[in-house]
Amino acid sequence: MESDTTLTSAETEQWLTTPLTQINDGQATATSGVLASRRSAALRRQKSRLIGTASTKIGASRRRTRTPRIQTEPETLLAAELVNKTWSIYKASPLYSFSINLLKNYSKSLTVELEAAIKKGVAVGLDSETTCKATFSVFEGFAYDQDGAQSVKLSVSAKRKQISDNEPSEVLTLLLTGRMNDASKSISGSFTCCPVMLTRGQVMFTDIVMAWMQNQFDCSIYRMSFSQYHLAWMVAMWAGILPENTSPKSVMLVYSVPETEGVDTLTLSINPHDCKRLWVSVHNADSSSFLESEVHTFHKSLELHFYQHFKIHLSCMQLSSIGTPIVFVSSEGKMKMYSVEHVDSVLQLLVDLIVEEYPDRLQESL
């Protein structure tokens, strides 16, 4: 069962004009630098536990930058293929001996692997009368580095042999991209860094493709997950963005409710214009960087306002998914982008999060 709470404009007006305070055991007191410091340290410790020691660089810097890049017309058209669709996010280690010139060879090899899986009965629900075809192609115009390196798209289609007029149906779409200035730079001459992998389609085909890629390119591929630390940063970075020529979606924060009978989640929904006003009030408009202190103040303001109205401590719950006018992201690694203009910014953050998990020596070579 879900609980949905929407803040009205009048309520938010009161919230925006109320001095920021820190809630502690049900009592409102002045914000304490010591408490804020403890909270930030706790967040950093939590993040280190969830994504490893290499991730401490986020906690150490406590800063992110949102630098918009002007997309060309071909890029905008291709980005439209990615929006309003639910994607699963995977992270990949550098690929060994990957070459953009061998995509046809990769297509043939993966097709053979899929056909073998069907014959072995690995592909549940498909019989020997089903044929599969894998096609790797360059995602033309969607370059992700200054040298023009392209993202790669994989399409897997299935068709029944005995039905001649049956059109092949796409059962899996995969996009392999870097979306960073030097993401495609070769490492030690043989490795290529394309850390973000987006998939959409049937799970059994995804598993077969992932296994083939790990064997083919001697890499590791894992499902991406996000801690509430990550999600908190995403809300703060993107809550103040309102796409042009469209009615923006509400800002949503979905919390998992612990050990409460009859209620599994609690959803806080905020008018995007009001949320932008809050962000502007805590963020330095002259800076493209986002500080951890600003993120902390932003979320503490939300928690305080919610407590004043409903007497519920959001800080006692787990932030499990977030929605902004440009993207929805869940802790399980699901994502749905809404704005073509901001596809680049969303993918850039994903790249940053993944690369920060790489060992220090590998990061230095990028």
C-alpha positions as CSV (number, residue, x, y, z in Angstrom):
1,M,0.0,0.0,0.0
2,E,1.3,3.5,-0.9
3,S,0.8,6.8,0.7
4,D,0.9,9.8,-1.6
5,T,1.4,13.3,-0.1
6,T,1.3,16.4,-2.3
7,L,2.4,19.8,-1.1
8,T,0.2,22.6,-2.3
9,S,1.5,26.0,-3.5
10,A,0.2,27.7,-0.3
11,E,1.9,25.1,1.9
12,T,5.2,25.5,0.0
13,E,4.9,29.3,0.2
14,Q,4.8,29.0,4.0
15,W,7.7,26.5,3.9
16,L,9.9,28.8,1.7
17,T,9.4,31.8,4.1
18,T,10.1,29.7,7.2
19,P,13.7,29.9,8.6
20,L,15.5,26.6,8.0
21,T,15.6,24.5,11.2
22,Q,16.8,21.1,12.3
23,I,14.3,18.6,13.6
24,N,15.6,16.5,16.5
25,D,13.3,14.0,18.3
26,G,10.2,16.0,17.4
27,Q,11.5,19.4,18.5
28,A,12.5,22.3,16.2
29,T,15.8,23.9,17.0
30,A,18.2,26.1,15.1
31,T,20.4,24.4,12.5
32,S,23.6,23.2,14.1
33,G,26.9,23.1,12.2
34,V,27.9,20.1,14.3
35,L,24.7,18.2,13.5
36,A,25.0,19.0,9.8
37,S,28.6,17.8,9.9
38,R,27.6,14.6,11.6
39,R,24.8,14.0,9.0
40,S,27.3,14.6,6.1
41,A,29.8,12.2,7.6
42,A,27.1,9.6,8.1
43,L,26.1,9.9,4.4
44,R,29.7,9.6,3.3
45,R,30.2,6.5,5.5
46,Q,27.0,4.9,4.1
47,K,28.0,5.6,0.6
48,S,31.5,4.0,1.2
49,R,29.8,0.9,2.5
50,L,27.5,0.6,-0.5
51,I,29.9,1.2,-3.4
52,G,33.3,0.5,-2.1
53,T,36.4,2.4,-1.0
54,A,37.0,4.0,-4.4
55,S,33.8,5.9,-4.0
56,T,35.2,8.0,-1.1
57,K,36.2,10.5,-3.7
58,I,32.6,11.8,-3.9
59,G,32.5,12.3,-0.1
60,A,35.9,13.9,-0.2
61,S,35.1,16.4,-2.9
62,R,31.5,17.0,-1.9
63,R,31.0,18.8,-5.2
64,R,29.4,18.1,-8.6
65,T,29.2,20.2,-11.7
66,R,26.3,20.3,-14.1
67,T,27.8,21.7,-17.3
68,P,25.3,21.6,-20.2
69,R,26.6,20.7,-23.6
70,I,24.8,21.9,-26.7
71,Q,23.5,19.0,-28.7
72,T,23.6,18.9,-32.5
73,E,20.4,18.2,-34.4
74,P,21.3,14.6,-35.2
75,E,22.1,14.0,-31.5
76,T,18.7,15.5,-30.5
77,L,16.9,13.2,-32.9
78,L,18.7,10.1,-31.6
79,A,18.2,11.2,-28.0
80,A,14.5,11.1,-28.7
81,E,14.8,7.3,-29.0
82,L,15.9,7.1,-25.4
83,V,13.2,9.2,-23.7
84,N,9.9,8.0,-22.3
85,K,11.2,4.5,-22.1
86,T,12.2,2.5,-19.1
87,W,15.8,1.4,-19.1
88,S,17.8,-0.9,-16.8
89,I,21.3,0.6,-16.1
90,Y,24.4,-1.6,-16.0
91,K,28.0,-0.6,-15.4
92,A,30.8,-2.1,-17.4
93,S,34.6,-2.3,-16.8
94,P,36.8,-1.3,-19.7
95,L,36.4,-3.6,-22.8
96,Y,39.4,-5.5,-24.0
97,S,40.2,-5.5,-27.8
98,F,36.9,-3.8,-28.6
99,S,36.8,-2.2,-32.1
100,I,34.1,-0.1,-33.7
101,N,35.3,-1.6,-37.0
102,L,34.4,-5.2,-36.0
103,L,30.7,-4.7,-35.3
104,K,29.6,-7.1,-38.1
105,N,31.8,-9.8,-36.6
106,Y,30.3,-9.2,-33.2
107,S,26.8,-9.4,-34.7
108,K,27.6,-12.8,-36.2
109,S,29.2,-14.2,-33.1
110,L,26.4,-13.1,-30.8
111,T,23.7,-14.5,-33.2
112,V,25.4,-17.9,-33.1
113,E,25.4,-17.7,-29.3
114,L,21.7,-16.9,-29.2
115,E,20.8,-19.7,-31.6
116,A,22.8,-22.1,-29.4
117,A,21.0,-20.9,-26.3
118,I,17.7,-21.6,-28.0
119,K,18.7,-25.1,-29.0
120,K,19.9,-25.9,-25.5
121,G,16.7,-24.7,-24.0
122,V,18.3,-21.8,-22.1
123,A,16.0,-19.3,-23.7
124,V,12.8,-20.2,-21.8
125,G,9.6,-20.0,-23.8
126,L,11.3,-20.3,-27.2
127,D,11.6,-23.5,-29.2
128,S,13.8,-24.6,-32.1
129,E,11.4,-22.9,-34.6
130,T,12.4,-19.5,-33.3
131,T,15.4,-17.7,-34.9
132,C,17.2,-14.8,-33.4
133,K,19.4,-12.2,-34.9
134,A,21.8,-9.8,-33.2
135,T,22.8,-6.5,-34.9
136,F,25.5,-4.2,-33.6
137,S,25.4,-0.7,-35.1
138,V,26.9,2.7,-34.5
139,F,24.5,5.1,-32.9
140,E,25.2,7.6,-35.6
141,G,25.6,11.2,-34.5
142,F,25.6,10.4,-30.8
143,A,29.3,10.9,-30.3
144,Y,30.7,10.8,-26.8
145,D,34.1,12.2,-27.0
146,Q,36.0,15.0,-28.7
147,D,37.5,12.6,-31.3
148,G,34.0,11.7,-32.5
149,A,33.8,8.2,-31.0
150,Q,30.3,6.9,-31.4
151,S,28.0,5.1,-29.0
152,V,27.0,1.5,-30.0
153,K,23.5,0.1,-30.2
154,L,22.6,-3.6,-30.1
155,S,19.3,-4.9,-31.3
156,V,18.2,-8.5,-30.8
157,S,15.1,-9.7,-32.8
158,A,13.3,-13.0,-32.8
159,K,11.1,-14.6,-35.5
160,R,9.2,-17.9,-36.0
161,K,10.6,-19.8,-38.9
162,Q,7.3,-21.3,-40.2
163,I,5.5,-18.0,-40.4
164,S,6.8,-16.3,-43.6
165,D,4.9,-13.0,-43.2
166,N,5.8,-12.7,-39.5
167,E,7.9,-9.6,-38.9
168,P,10.8,-10.0,-36.5
169,S,10.0,-8.6,-33.1
170,E,12.7,-6.7,-31.1
171,V,13.3,-8.6,-27.8
172,L,16.2,-6.6,-26.6
173,T,17.7,-3.1,-27.1
174,L,21.1,-2.3,-25.6
175,L,23.1,1.0,-25.8
176,L,26.8,1.1,-24.9
177,T,28.1,4.6,-24.3
178,G,30.5,6.7,-22.4
179,R,29.2,10.3,-22.8
180,M,32.4,11.9,-21.3
181,N,35.1,14.0,-22.9
182,D,37.7,11.2,-22.8
183,A,35.7,8.1,-22.0
184,S,36.7,6.3,-25.2
185,K,40.4,6.8,-24.7
186,S,42.3,3.5,-24.9
187,I,43.8,2.3,-21.7
188,S,47.2,0.6,-22.1
189,G,46.5,0.5,-25.8
190,S,44.0,-2.4,-25.7
191,F,41.1,-1.4,-23.4
192,T,38.2,0.9,-24.3
193,C,36.2,2.6,-21.6
194,C,32.4,2.6,-22.3
195,P,31.1,2.4,-18.7
196,V,27.3,2.9,-19.2
197,M,25.1,0.2,-20.6
198,L,21.4,0.7,-21.0
199,T,19.1,-2.2,-21.7
200,R,15.4,-2.6,-22.4
201,G,13.8,-6.0,-23.2
202,Q,13.4,-9.5,-22.0
203,V,15.6,-10.6,-19.0
204,M,16.6,-14.0,-20.5
205,F,18.1,-12.3,-23.6
206,T,19.8,-9.7,-21.4
207,D,21.5,-12.5,-19.4
208,I,22.7,-14.2,-22.6
209,V,24.1,-11.0,-24.1
210,M,25.8,-10.0,-20.8
211,A,27.5,-13.4,-20.5
212,W,28.7,-13.2,-24.2
213,M,30.0,-9.7,-23.7
214,Q,32.0,-10.6,-20.6
215,N,33.5,-13.5,-22.4
216,Q,34.2,-11.6,-25.6
217,F,35.7,-8.5,-24.1
218,D,37.1,-9.9,-20.8
219,C,35.1,-7.4,-18.8
220,S,32.8,-7.3,-15.8
221,I,29.2,-6.1,-16.1
222,Y,27.0,-5.5,-13.1
223,R,23.5,-4.1,-12.5
224,M,23.8,-0.5,-11.3
225,S,22.2,0.4,-8.0
226,F,21.9,3.7,-6.3
227,S,22.1,4.5,-2.6
228,Q,19.9,7.2,-1.1
229,Y,23.0,9.4,-1.1
230,H,23.1,9.1,-4.9
231,L,19.4,9.8,-5.2
232,A,19.6,12.8,-2.9
233,W,22.2,14.3,-5.2
234,M,20.2,13.7,-8.3
235,V,17.1,15.4,-6.9
236,A,19.1,18.4,-5.9
237,M,20.9,18.6,-9.3
238,W,17.8,18.3,-11.4
239,A,14.9,19.6,-9.4
240,G,15.7,23.1,-10.6
241,I,15.5,22.2,-14.3
242,L,12.2,22.9,-16.1
243,P,12.2,21.6,-19.7
244,E,11.0,24.1,-22.3
245,N,7.8,23.9,-24.3
246,T,6.2,21.2,-22.0
247,S,4.4,21.0,-18.8
248,P,7.0,19.8,-16.2
249,K,6.4,16.7,-14.1
250,S,6.2,17.0,-10.4
251,V,9.2,16.4,-8.3
252,M,8.7,13.1,-6.4
253,L,10.6,11.4,-3.6
254,V,9.5,7.9,-2.8
255,Y,10.4,6.5,0.6
256,S,10.3,2.9,1.8
257,V,8.4,2.7,5.1
258,P,10.1,0.4,7.6
259,E,8.0,-2.2,9.5
260,T,4.7,-0.4,9.2
261,E,1.7,-2.7,8.7
262,G,-0.4,-1.7,5.7
263,V,2.0,1.0,4.3
264,D,5.0,0.0,2.1
265,T,6.0,3.3,0.6
266,L,5.4,7.0,1.1
267,T,5.5,9.4,-1.9
268,L,6.2,13.1,-1.5
269,S,5.0,15.1,-4.5
270,I,6.1,18.7,-5.0
271,N,5.1,21.3,-7.6
272,P,8.2,21.6,-9.8
273,H,8.1,25.4,-9.8
274,D,8.0,25.5,-6.0
275,C,10.8,23.0,-5.8
276,K,12.9,25.2,-8.2
277,R,12.3,28.2,-5.9
278,L,13.5,26.2,-2.9
279,W,16.7,25.1,-4.8
280,V,17.4,28.7,-5.9
281,S,17.1,29.8,-2.3
282,V,19.9,27.5,-1.2
283,H,22.1,27.3,-4.3
284,N,24.6,30.0,-5.5
285,A,23.1,30.9,-8.8
286,D,26.6,32.1,-10.1
287,S,28.1,28.7,-9.6
288,S,27.7,25.6,-11.9
289,S,28.9,23.4,-9.0
290,F,26.7,21.8,-6.5
291,L,28.0,21.5,-2.9
292,E,27.2,18.8,-0.4
293,S,26.1,21.5,2.0
294,E,23.5,22.8,-0.5
295,V,22.2,19.3,-1.0
296,H,22.0,18.8,2.7
297,T,20.1,22.1,3.3
298,F,17.7,21.3,0.4
299,H,16.7,17.9,1.8
300,K,16.6,19.1,5.4
301,S,14.1,21.8,4.3
302,L,11.9,19.2,2.7
303,E,12.1,17.0,5.8
304,L,11.3,19.9,8.1
305,H,8.3,21.0,6.1
306,F,6.9,17.5,5.9
307,Y,7.3,17.0,9.7
308,Q,5.5,20.3,10.4
309,H,2.5,19.1,8.4
310,F,2.4,15.4,9.1
311,K,4.6,14.8,12.1
312,I,6.6,12.1,10.2
313,H,10.4,12.0,10.1
314,L,11.4,11.3,6.5
315,S,15.0,10.9,7.8
316,C,13.9,7.6,9.4
317,M,13.0,6.2,6.1
318,Q,14.9,5.0,3.1
319,L,14.8,7.1,-0.1
320,S,14.1,4.4,-2.8
321,S,13.3,6.4,-5.9
322,I,13.2,9.9,-7.2
323,G,11.4,11.8,-10.0
324,T,12.3,15.1,-11.5
325,P,11.0,17.0,-14.5
326,I,13.8,15.4,-16.6
327,V,14.2,11.9,-15.2
328,F,12.9,9.1,-12.9
329,V,15.5,6.9,-11.2
330,S,15.0,4.0,-8.7
331,S,17.5,2.5,-6.3
332,E,17.3,-0.8,-8.3
333,G,18.9,0.8,-11.3
334,K,15.7,1.6,-13.4
335,M,15.6,4.9,-15.2
336,K,13.1,6.8,-17.4
337,M,14.2,10.0,-19.1
338,Y,11.6,12.6,-20.1
339,S,13.6,15.5,-21.7
340,V,15.5,15.1,-24.9
341,E,17.5,18.2,-24.1
342,H,18.9,16.7,-20.9
343,V,19.7,13.2,-22.0
344,D,23.4,14.1,-22.2
345,S,23.4,15.5,-18.6
346,V,21.8,12.4,-17.2
347,L,24.2,10.0,-18.9
348,Q,27.1,12.2,-17.9
349,L,26.3,11.7,-14.2
350,L,25.9,8.0,-14.7
351,V,29.4,7.9,-16.2
352,D,30.8,9.9,-13.3
353,L,29.3,7.6,-10.7
354,I,30.7,4.5,-12.5
355,V,34.2,5.8,-13.2
356,E,34.5,6.9,-9.6
357,E,34.3,3.2,-8.6
358,Y,37.2,2.3,-10.8
359,P,40.6,1.7,-9.1
360,D,42.7,4.9,-8.7
361,R,45.3,3.7,-11.2
362,L,42.6,3.1,-13.9
363,Q,41.1,6.5,-13.2
364,E,44.4,8.2,-13.7
365,S,44.7,6.7,-17.2
366,L,41.4,8.1,-18.3
